[in-house]
Structure formats: C-alpha cells, structure tokens
C-alpha cells in the first residue's frame, strides 16, 4: 500500500456583483463577433448580462449583452474556490461545504454559459455532501442541480438521489460501479458505502477490500481518504489486528492531521 494516500450569498437571481470577495470574478467576456469586454461588475437577468465597463476616461459605463452573443466568460481566479480545494486536499469536507455554499449558488446562474466554474465547484461539493450526508446541503443541491457534462459527477449525483429514494436500486448500482480497478468518483462512493455495510455485518475482510480500494484506485479523491482509512482501521480492529490498524492510523495522522477521522482513529487504536 502506498504511504501517500490519495485530495455573502449573491444578491439575488438578478443581481450578481463581482467585486465581493465571496463572489466569483469575471475578467473578460468574449463575444462571438470577436469583441471582448472587461467587466468590473456583472449581473444576469434571464437571457442578458448587464456589465459595468471601465471607459478610457476611468468612468464606468453600463453595457447590455445578450447571452446568445457570448462566446464564453473568463472567470478570474476565485480565492474561495482555491481555499475549498485546499480544504478538500486536507480531508475537511465540512469546511468544503461551508466554503462553497454561496459559490455553488452563484455559479449555478452561469452553468449554461461557456467558461463557468460550475464543474469545478461540484467536483468539491458533491463528494463532501455524500460524505457528510447533510440533508440540508443535499436538498439544496437538488434544487440547484444542473448536469455538469462530466459523466463521473452526473452519475455520482444520480447515485446520491437513488440512495434517498430507492435503497435497493442504489445498492445494485453500487455493486455495478465498484468494479476492480475502477478509478471514478461513483466507484469510490460505492466502495465507501459497501465498506460501511460490511462493517455493520462484521464482514471484516470484505470491509477492508472496499475501503482499501478507495485508497489504492481513487487516490486522487483526497477528500474521501480519511473516511476510507478510518474504515480500514475499524476493520483491522474487528479482525483483532491492532498492529495493522496502528500503521494505518499513523498514515492517517501524517496525511490528514486536522481531519476528524484522525481523532477517532487515535481513540480506536489506544
């Protein structure tokens, strides 16, 4: 096994100001006619975007652009998104949910506009919702969800919905998704769920197989790793192999020192 385990709400639907640190930034709006606009503020109203453009005299002018004339919007680097990505790398899924709550609603407005960051936000938020099983976050996700175009995320979302509405169907789907060697988010979420089922049934070897599959095959999903490692620790303790559990706990503490699972693991191996 590798020693390195695998990473103000916007005003209204009609008003979206880009200068607030909690809002996404748009540097450039590229039009289909070849022109570009650099906006200091932007708001969307249906099929139009209203821009504030800095003129040569230093003043601000209002410009109305139909969305069907927009080639893409180049959103600037978002400090909020960067912070959320770092939280995910450290296994802090609760922090990811808190950090991306407003950003998800903001980016949802532009999910149909090329250049949006909806996909990047969902890559962080969807796994965090799956891990925390937070009903409020899940209900909000259902309200604002729109397909991302990424098969992994779109399937993972459907899996989450099935787990709330069709438990047997969800279990069948998890078995199909969790194929040996799979490296997708839906497979990882399936292994975690199957691992938890195996723990409850005291099927320790099966639980180890599921949890360690997350660490081995889906190492890039770092936000999932503390949960997978803790599950494996619990399985080793169930097998009365505490030495192996202690080794995994050391790995968990080294890689994810601030993750809540690390504290739980330390209590288990004492």
C-alpha positions as CSV (number, residue, x, y, z in Angstrom):
1,X,0.0,0.0,0.0
2,X,1.3,3.5,-0.8
3,X,2.5,5.6,2.1
4,X,0.8,8.6,0.4
5,X,-2.9,8.2,0.4
6,X,-4.8,9.7,-2.2
7,X,-7.2,15.5,-2.2
8,X,-22.4,36.6,1.0
9,X,-24.7,34.6,-0.9
10,X,-25.0,36.5,-4.2
11,X,-27.5,39.3,-4.1
12,X,-30.4,37.8,-6.0
13,X,-31.0,35.8,-9.1
14,X,-31.0,39.1,-10.9
15,X,-28.1,40.8,-9.2
16,X,-24.6,39.4,-9.1
17,X,-21.7,41.7,-8.1
18,X,-18.2,40.5,-8.8
19,X,-16.2,42.7,-6.5
20,X,-17.2,41.0,-3.3
21,X,-14.6,38.5,-2.1
22,X,-17.3,35.9,-1.6
23,X,-18.3,36.2,-5.2
24,X,-16.7,34.8,-8.3
25,X,-14.8,37.2,-10.5
26,X,-15.1,37.7,-14.3
27,X,-12.2,39.2,-16.0
28,X,-13.2,39.0,-19.6
29,X,-16.4,38.4,-21.6
30,X,-15.6,37.1,-25.1
31,X,-18.2,37.8,-27.8
32,X,-18.9,35.8,-30.9
33,X,-18.2,38.8,-33.1
34,X,-14.7,38.9,-31.8
35,X,-15.1,41.8,-29.4
36,X,-14.3,41.5,-25.7
37,X,-15.4,43.3,-22.6
38,X,-13.5,43.5,-19.3
39,X,-16.2,43.9,-16.6
40,X,-15.9,45.2,-13.1
41,X,-19.4,44.2,-12.2
42,X,-21.9,41.8,-13.9
43,X,-25.5,40.7,-13.3
44,X,-27.6,38.3,-15.2
45,X,-31.3,38.8,-16.0
46,X,-32.6,35.9,-18.0
47,X,-31.0,35.8,-21.4
48,X,-29.0,39.0,-20.8
49,X,-26.0,40.1,-18.8
50,X,-25.5,43.6,-17.6
51,X,-21.9,44.7,-17.4
52,X,-20.1,47.7,-15.9
53,X,-17.2,48.5,-18.2
54,X,-14.4,50.9,-17.3
55,X,-14.0,53.5,-20.0
56,X,-10.9,55.3,-21.2
57,X,-11.8,58.2,-19.0
58,X,-11.7,56.0,-16.0
59,X,-15.5,56.1,-15.5
60,X,-17.9,53.2,-15.6
61,X,-20.4,52.6,-18.4
62,X,-23.3,50.2,-18.4
63,X,-23.5,47.6,-21.2
64,X,-26.2,45.1,-22.0
65,X,-25.1,41.9,-23.8
66,X,-27.5,39.1,-25.0
67,X,-26.2,35.8,-23.8
68,X,-26.5,34.3,-27.3
69,X,-23.8,36.7,-28.3
70,X,-21.4,35.5,-25.6
71,X,-18.7,33.1,-26.8
72,X,-17.5,32.5,-23.2
73,X,-17.0,34.2,-19.9
74,X,-13.5,34.0,-18.5
75,X,-13.9,33.9,-14.7
76,X,-10.9,35.1,-12.8
77,X,-9.2,33.0,-10.1
78,X,-11.5,32.7,-7.1
79,X,-9.8,32.8,-3.7
80,X,-12.9,31.0,-2.3
81,X,-12.5,28.1,-4.8
82,X,-8.8,27.9,-4.1
83,X,-9.4,27.7,-0.3
84,X,-12.1,25.0,-0.8
85,X,-9.7,22.9,-2.9
86,X,-7.1,23.1,-0.2
87,X,-9.7,22.0,2.4
88,X,-10.6,19.1,0.2
89,X,-6.9,18.0,-0.1
90,X,-6.8,18.1,3.7
91,X,-9.9,16.0,4.1
92,X,-12.0,18.8,5.6
93,X,-15.3,18.1,3.9
94,X,-17.3,20.1,6.4
95,X,-15.1,23.1,5.6
96,X,-15.6,22.4,1.8
97,X,-19.4,22.6,2.3
98,X,-19.2,25.8,4.2
99,X,-16.8,27.4,1.8
100,X,-18.6,26.5,-1.4
101,X,-22.2,27.1,-0.3
102,X,-22.5,30.6,-1.8
103,X,-20.2,29.9,-4.7
104,X,-22.3,27.0,-5.8
105,X,-25.5,29.1,-6.0
106,X,-23.5,31.9,-7.8
107,X,-22.0,29.6,-10.4
108,X,-25.4,27.9,-10.9
109,X,-26.6,31.1,-12.6
110,X,-23.9,30.8,-15.2
111,X,-23.9,27.0,-15.6
112,X,-25.2,27.3,-19.2
113,X,-22.6,29.8,-20.2
114,X,-19.3,28.5,-21.5
115,X,-16.4,29.3,-19.2
116,X,-18.4,28.8,-16.0
117,X,-16.9,27.2,-12.9
118,X,-19.9,25.0,-12.0
119,X,-18.0,21.8,-12.8
120,X,-15.1,22.8,-10.5
121,X,-17.4,23.7,-7.7
122,X,-19.3,20.4,-8.0
123,X,-16.1,18.4,-8.0
124,X,-15.6,19.7,-4.5
125,X,-19.2,20.0,-3.2
126,X,-20.8,16.7,-4.4
127,X,-18.3,14.3,-2.6
128,X,-18.5,16.5,0.5
129,X,-22.3,16.2,0.6
130,X,-22.0,12.4,0.0
131,X,-19.6,12.0,2.9
132,X,-21.4,14.2,5.4
133,X,-24.9,13.0,4.5
134,X,-26.1,16.5,5.4
135,X,-29.8,16.7,4.5
136,X,-29.9,20.4,4.1
137,X,-26.9,20.5,1.7
138,X,-28.4,17.6,-0.3
139,X,-31.8,19.3,-0.5
140,X,-30.2,22.5,-1.7
141,X,-28.1,20.6,-4.2
142,X,-31.3,19.0,-5.7
143,X,-32.8,22.5,-6.0
144,X,-29.9,24.0,-8.0
145,X,-28.6,20.9,-9.7
146,X,-27.9,21.0,-13.4
147,X,-25.9,18.4,-15.3
148,X,-22.2,19.2,-15.4
149,X,-21.4,17.3,-18.6
150,X,-18.9,15.2,-16.6
151,X,-20.1,11.6,-16.5
152,X,-18.5,10.9,-13.2
153,X,-20.2,13.8,-11.4
154,X,-23.6,13.3,-13.1
155,X,-23.6,9.6,-12.3
156,X,-22.5,10.3,-8.7
157,X,-25.4,12.8,-8.3
158,X,-27.9,10.2,-9.6
159,X,-26.4,7.7,-7.1
160,X,-26.9,10.1,-4.2
161,X,-30.5,10.6,-5.3
162,X,-31.1,6.9,-5.5
163,X,-29.7,6.4,-2.0
164,X,-32.5,8.7,-0.8
165,X,-35.3,7.3,-2.9
166,X,-34.5,3.7,-3.9
167,X,-32.2,1.9,-1.4
168,X,-32.3,-1.5,-3.2
169,X,-31.7,0.2,-6.6
170,X,-28.8,2.2,-5.1
171,X,-27.2,-1.0,-3.7
172,X,-27.4,-2.7,-7.1
173,X,-25.8,0.4,-8.7
174,X,-23.0,0.5,-6.1
175,X,-22.2,-3.2,-6.9
176,X,-22.0,-2.4,-10.6
177,X,-20.0,0.7,-10.2
178,X,-17.4,-0.7,-7.7
179,X,-15.6,-2.8,-10.2
180,X,-12.0,-3.9,-9.5
181,X,-9.6,-1.2,-10.8
182,X,-12.3,1.5,-11.3
183,X,-11.0,5.0,-10.6
184,X,-14.1,7.0,-10.7
185,X,-15.9,9.1,-8.0
186,X,-19.1,6.9,-8.3
187,X,-16.9,3.8,-7.7
188,X,-15.2,5.4,-4.7
189,X,-18.6,6.4,-3.1
190,X,-19.8,2.9,-3.8
191,X,-16.8,1.3,-2.1
192,X,-17.3,3.5,1.0
193,X,-21.0,2.6,1.3
194,X,-20.3,-1.1,0.7
195,X,-17.5,-0.9,3.2
196,X,-19.8,0.6,5.9
197,X,-22.3,-2.2,5.2
198,X,-19.7,-4.8,5.6
199,X,-18.5,-3.3,8.9
200,X,-22.1,-3.4,10.2
201,X,-22.3,-7.0,9.3
202,X,-18.9,-7.7,10.8
203,X,-17.5,-8.9,7.5
204,X,-14.1,-7.6,8.2
205,X,-12.2,-8.8,5.1
206,X,-14.9,-7.5,2.8
207,X,-14.8,-4.2,4.6
208,X,-11.0,-4.0,4.1
209,X,-11.3,-4.8,0.4
210,X,-13.8,-2.0,-0.1
211,X,-12.1,0.7,2.0
212,X,-8.6,0.0,0.7
213,X,-9.9,0.0,-2.9
214,X,-10.6,3.7,-2.3
215,X,-7.1,4.3,-1.2
216,X,-5.5,2.3,-4.0
217,X,-7.7,3.0,-7.0
218,X,-9.1,6.5,-6.3
219,X,-6.1,8.1,-4.6
220,X,-6.8,11.5,-6.4
221,X,-10.0,11.8,-4.4
222,X,-8.2,13.0,-1.3
223,X,-11.4,14.3,0.4
224,X,-12.5,10.6,0.6
225,X,-9.3,9.2,2.0
226,X,-9.8,9.9,5.7
227,X,-13.1,8.1,5.7
228,X,-11.6,5.2,3.8
229,X,-8.6,4.9,6.1
230,X,-10.8,5.1,9.2
231,X,-13.0,2.3,7.8
232,X,-10.0,0.1,7.2
233,X,-8.7,0.8,10.8
234,X,-12.1,-0.3,12.2
235,X,-12.0,-3.4,10.1
236,X,-8.5,-4.3,11.3
237,X,-9.6,-3.8,14.9
238,X,-12.5,-6.1,14.2
239,X,-10.1,-8.7,12.9
240,X,-8.0,-8.1,16.1
241,X,-5.1,-7.0,14.0
242,X,-4.3,-3.9,16.0
243,X,-0.8,-3.6,14.8
244,X,-2.0,-3.1,11.2
245,X,-4.7,-0.7,12.5
246,X,-1.9,1.4,14.2
247,X,0.1,1.6,11.0
248,X,-2.9,2.9,9.1
249,X,-3.6,5.4,11.9
250,X,-0.1,6.7,11.6
251,X,-0.7,7.2,7.9
252,X,-4.0,8.9,8.6
253,X,-2.4,11.3,11.1
254,X,0.5,12.1,8.8
255,X,-1.6,12.9,5.8
256,X,-4.7,14.3,7.3
257,X,-3.7,15.7,10.8
258,X,-6.8,18.0,11.0
259,X,-9.4,15.6,9.8
260,X,-12.0,14.5,12.4
261,X,-11.4,10.9,11.4
262,X,-7.8,11.2,12.7
263,X,-9.0,11.8,16.2
264,X,-11.5,9.0,16.1
265,X,-8.8,6.6,14.8
266,X,-6.4,7.6,17.6
267,X,-9.1,6.7,20.1
268,X,-9.7,3.3,18.5
269,X,-6.1,2.2,18.4
270,X,-5.3,3.1,22.0
